[in-house]
Amino acid sequence: MIPAIEQCLRAEARADAVETVAQWWPRWCAIAAAAPIERAIAGGFAADRVAWAFACGYQAALRALVPDLPTDAMAAFCVTEEGGNRPRDIQTTITHLADGTVSVSGAKRWTTFGPNSSLLLVVGREVGAVAGGERGGRGERPRLRVARVPAGTPGLSLVAMPATRFVPEVPHSRVLLAEVRLPASALLAGDGYAACVKPFRTLEDTYVTAAVLAYLLREARARDWPASLRERLVATLTALAAVASAAADSPLTHVALEGALRWAHQIYEEGSALWLAAGGDAAARWQRDAALFAVAGTARAQRAARAWQQLSTSGGANE
């Protein structure tokens, strides 16, 4: 068992009330655990509500994706645009210039932590002389790259969006980029879709779910909920920790993750009944935020179906 899970069973089952991102952020930065999954679990356990558990899982997932992110950088992954988040939907451009720099232009519709972020990871189509021209003709996926854009860079604007109906404490923004100039070293290595966009969907599901279950385990201990529920919380956390250590592009990982997510959703349903009986502000927040667990459910089901199909073919090769 990883230390963070054992700590969830041994540490005092209490959490300080936190109302804003500004209050939550230093608590996240103070988590000593090195591995992203440990940080997600420890942060979720310390959270007083689903919003901060989600926040911990999201930041941990980004650190699993980009291990050298600065410890004190509140990061935001900027993918979705007006047309969606598939490669062909991405219209933001990352243009290589003759002087060796790059210019980023475009708009992102929905960026978690955008208003508070200090570092944005922006996905765009790579164009220009170094890239060899823009790819993306009929039937061909555009070449995507990811650029690190520090907050405050000239040409970058963040437009805060209204609070969401669930986990409203977590802010979102539109991101506008008007010829944002960056050194070429600001680009992450590799294909932006294969190396970042695609695996992040798996990482976010894994790390956010682990953080939320750690939060629920603390509440279950504090409220003396049934031992059987606490045991299943520990079992599912252990399964998610194993998933986190596996390759994010493996079909076996996706099948195992789907099973762990199904266990998690069964726990959420049981927890909702216990929250309803408990009453109070924490229970009301849980009922409000439970809609989070259904987000991207169709995409997850499709991912699992593709994984099963891959495993059924000769050798179970990755996509």
TORVO-297432 format. One line per 5 residues: for each residue x, y, z of C-alpha. Coordinates in nm, 3 decimals. Layout:
X:Y:Z; ... $
//
This chain:
0.000:0.000:0.000; 0.135:0.342:-0.088; 0.205:0.574:0.209; -0.064:0.829:0.120; -0.339:0.567:0.143 $
-0.211:0.441:0.476; -0.200:0.801:0.598; -0.568:0.833:0.505; -0.637:0.559:0.759; -0.408:0.681:1.035 $
-0.424:1.062:1.025; -0.683:1.262:1.215; -1.001:1.268:1.005; -1.052:1.643:0.994; -1.008:1.917:0.736 $
-0.988:2.295:0.766; -1.258:2.491:0.588; -1.134:2.648:0.265; -1.349:2.887:0.063; -1.126:3.022:-0.215 $
-0.848:2.919:-0.452; -0.618:3.165:-0.275; -0.672:2.974:0.051; -0.640:2.632:-0.111; -0.325:2.689:-0.316 $
-0.067:2.716:-0.031; -0.210:2.399:0.121; -0.155:2.218:-0.208; 0.201:2.353:-0.237; 0.278:2.233:0.117 $
0.199:1.868:0.042; 0.530:1.688:0.083; 0.452:1.376:-0.123; 0.667:1.355:-0.434; 0.473:1.122:-0.663 $
0.170:1.285:-0.832; -0.070:1.009:-0.720; 0.042:1.055:-0.360; -0.012:1.430:-0.387; -0.359:1.373:-0.531 $
-0.457:1.137:-0.248; -0.302:1.349:0.029; -0.464:1.663:-0.112; -0.802:1.495:-0.142; -0.783:1.371:0.216 $
-0.709:1.725:0.338; -0.995:1.876:0.135; -1.314:1.991:0.304; -1.520:1.955:-0.015; -1.524:1.797:-0.360 $
-1.400:2.117:-0.529; -1.060:2.109:-0.361; -1.027:1.734:-0.408; -1.089:1.792:-0.780; -0.835:2.075:-0.776 $
-0.570:1.851:-0.620; -0.639:1.572:-0.868; -0.623:1.811:-1.163; -0.290:1.962:-1.061; -0.148:1.618:-0.985 $
-0.258:1.490:-1.327; -0.078:1.779:-1.497; 0.239:1.690:-1.307; 0.208:1.329:-1.417; 0.175:1.460:-1.773 $
0.460:1.715:-1.750; 0.688:1.603:-1.464; 0.909:1.913:-1.468; 0.628:2.161:-1.399; 0.746:2.400:-1.125 $
0.618:2.302:-0.782; 0.477:2.649:-0.720; 0.314:2.691:-1.063; -0.065:2.676:-1.075; -0.098:2.516:-1.417 $
-0.384:2.513:-1.666; -0.422:2.291:-1.971; -0.573:2.487:-2.260; -0.726:2.258:-2.522; -1.098:2.319:-2.587 $
-1.204:2.573:-2.848; -1.538:2.682:-2.991; -1.551:2.375:-3.214; -1.451:2.127:-2.944; -1.133:1.954:-2.831 $
-1.062:1.707:-3.112; -0.746:1.769:-3.318; -0.946:1.898:-3.616; -1.124:2.143:-3.384; -0.802:2.316:-3.279 $
-0.759:2.643:-3.470; -0.500:2.805:-3.241; -0.169:2.827:-3.427; 0.190:2.791:-3.309; 0.398:2.953:-3.583 $
0.774:2.913:-3.617; 0.935:3.246:-3.704; 1.257:3.316:-3.891; 1.434:3.443:-3.578; 1.393:3.108:-3.401 $
1.101:3.210:-3.179; 0.739:3.100:-3.204; 0.416:3.300:-3.211; 0.094:3.165:-3.059; -0.245:3.301:-3.168 $
-0.597:3.180:-3.105; -0.865:3.139:-2.841; -0.954:2.870:-2.589; -1.314:2.849:-2.476; -1.286:2.666:-2.146 $
-0.977:2.654:-1.927; -0.985:2.521:-1.570; -0.793:2.744:-1.329; -0.738:2.993:-1.610; -0.803:3.308:-1.404 $
-0.558:3.203:-1.130; -0.297:3.016:-1.332; 0.067:3.116:-1.347; 0.153:2.880:-1.634; -0.070:2.778:-1.924 $
-0.009:2.474:-2.142; -0.159:2.580:-2.475; -0.236:2.333:-2.754; -0.209:2.462:-3.109; -0.147:2.366:-3.473 $
0.221:2.387:-3.559; 0.294:2.591:-3.872; 0.595:2.764:-4.023; 0.928:2.686:-4.180; 1.063:2.468:-3.901 $
0.746:2.263:-3.889; 0.759:2.209:-4.265; 0.423:2.373:-4.327; 0.081:2.304:-4.179; -0.045:1.950:-4.197 $
-0.414:1.875:-4.190; -0.554:1.817:-4.538; -0.857:1.602:-4.605; -0.844:1.298:-4.378; -0.517:1.405:-4.217 $
-0.483:1.509:-3.852; -0.315:1.847:-3.796; 0.024:1.848:-3.627; -0.033:1.971:-3.271; 0.221:2.103:-3.023 $
0.193:2.231:-2.665; 0.346:2.562:-2.563; 0.425:2.675:-2.209; 0.287:3.028:-2.177; 0.361:3.209:-1.849 $
0.083:3.431:-1.716; 0.153:3.794:-1.793; 0.317:3.725:-2.129; 0.234:4.012:-2.373; -0.055:3.920:-2.600 $
-0.212:3.681:-2.348; -0.554:3.771:-2.206; -0.767:3.574:-1.959; -1.142:3.637:-1.945; -1.308:3.494:-1.635 $
-1.620:3.284:-1.693; -1.925:3.255:-1.466; -1.909:2.994:-1.191; -2.027:2.647:-1.287; -2.330:2.492:-1.118 $
-2.112:2.222:-0.956; -1.773:2.276:-0.788; -1.823:2.652:-0.842; -1.518:2.726:-0.626; -1.293:2.611:-0.913 $
-1.258:2.900:-1.162; -1.256:2.885:-1.542; -1.171:3.134:-1.811; -1.148:3.196:-2.181; -0.792:3.231:-2.303 $
-0.710:3.477:-2.582; -0.369:3.473:-2.749; -0.270:3.748:-2.993; 0.073:3.680:-3.143; 0.219:3.569:-2.811 $
0.596:3.544:-2.869; 0.789:3.267:-2.696; 1.129:3.101:-2.731; 1.120:2.773:-2.921; 1.224:2.604:-2.595 $
0.874:2.682:-2.463; 0.737:2.398:-2.677; 0.699:2.060:-2.511; 0.867:1.773:-2.691; 0.667:1.538:-2.909 $
0.330:1.541:-3.078; 0.087:1.745:-2.873; -0.206:1.514:-2.927; -0.035:1.179:-2.873; 0.192:1.296:-2.591 $
-0.042:1.533:-2.406; -0.406:1.572:-2.510; -0.490:1.204:-2.539; -0.313:1.075:-2.224; -0.442:1.365:-2.014 $
-0.797:1.234:-2.045; -0.682:0.913:-1.878; -0.463:1.087:-1.621; -0.734:1.334:-1.518; -0.988:1.054:-1.463 $
-0.735:0.859:-1.256; -0.601:1.138:-1.037; -0.924:1.333:-0.983; -1.111:1.014:-0.888; -0.835:0.917:-0.645 $
-0.847:1.260:-0.481; -1.228:1.256:-0.449; -1.223:0.905:-0.299; -0.958:1.014:-0.047; -1.183:1.305:0.050 $
-1.475:1.066:0.089; -1.264:0.826:0.295; -1.183:1.102:0.540; -1.550:1.194:0.565; -1.644:0.827:0.607 $
-1.402:0.795:0.897; -1.510:1.124:1.056; -1.879:1.032:1.030; -1.834:0.666:1.126; -1.989:0.541:0.805 $
-1.995:0.162:0.752; -1.663:-0.022:0.759; -1.762:-0.198:0.436; -1.774:0.138:0.258; -1.435:0.241:0.396 $
-1.288:-0.092:0.287; -1.413:-0.043:-0.068; -1.275:0.310:-0.068; -0.932:0.176:0.026; -0.955:-0.102:-0.233 $
-1.052:0.138:-0.511; -0.780:0.385:-0.414; -0.527:0.102:-0.427; -0.650:0.005:-0.773; -0.622:0.365:-0.895 $
-0.269:0.389:-0.759; -0.181:0.082:-0.967; -0.345:0.238:-1.273; -0.143:0.557:-1.215; 0.180:0.358:-1.233 $
0.087:0.202:-1.569; 0.127:0.342:-1.920; -0.154:0.586:-1.993; -0.178:0.471:-2.357; -0.216:0.100:-2.280 $
-0.553:-0.066:-2.350; -0.505:-0.275:-2.036; -0.471:0.049:-1.837; -0.796:0.176:-1.986; -0.983:-0.143:-1.903 $
-0.853:-0.143:-1.546; -0.936:0.226:-1.509; -1.290:0.168:-1.633; -1.336:-0.102:-1.370; -1.203:0.125:-1.095 $
-1.429:0.408:-1.211; -1.731:0.178:-1.195; -1.642:0.092:-0.836; -1.602:0.462:-0.762; -1.945:0.545:-0.902 $
-2.104:0.273:-0.692; -1.936:0.429:-0.389; -2.061:0.773:-0.490; -2.417:0.642:-0.503; -2.389:0.484:-0.159 $
-2.222:0.797:-0.027; -2.500:1.016:-0.162; -2.754:0.826:0.046; -2.539:0.865:0.356; -2.490:1.236:0.287 $
-2.865:1.281:0.246; -2.922:1.124:0.586; -2.644:1.335:0.744; -2.774:1.674:0.628; -2.591:2.003:0.677 $
-2.374:2.224:0.456; -2.125:1.952:0.362; -2.408:1.725:0.252; -2.566:2.002:0.046; -2.233:2.065:-0.128 $
-2.196:1.695:-0.207; -2.543:1.679:-0.361; -2.467:1.993:-0.564; -2.128:1.867:-0.684; -2.230:1.507:-0.763 $
-2.298:1.614:-1.124; -1.919:1.630:-1.169; -1.899:1.251:-1.165; -2.109:1.221:-1.482; -1.897:1.462:-1.689 $
-1.741:1.297:-1.998; -1.912:0.967:-1.921; -1.972:0.897:-2.291; -1.606:0.958:-2.374; -1.498:0.721:-2.098 $
-1.731:0.448:-2.225; -1.593:0.490:-2.578; -1.237:0.470:-2.445; -1.313:0.144:-2.267; -1.485:0.000:-2.576 $
-1.179:0.083:-2.791; -0.951:-0.076:-2.531; -1.151:-0.399:-2.533; -1.141:-0.401:-2.911; -0.763:-0.354:-2.910 $
-0.718:-0.634:-2.658; -0.931:-0.865:-2.870; -0.708:-0.818:-3.174; -0.380:-0.997:-3.226; -0.130:-0.883:-2.962 $
-0.357:-0.609:-2.817; -0.139:-0.339:-2.972; -0.174:0.023:-2.866; -0.328:0.283:-3.092 $
//
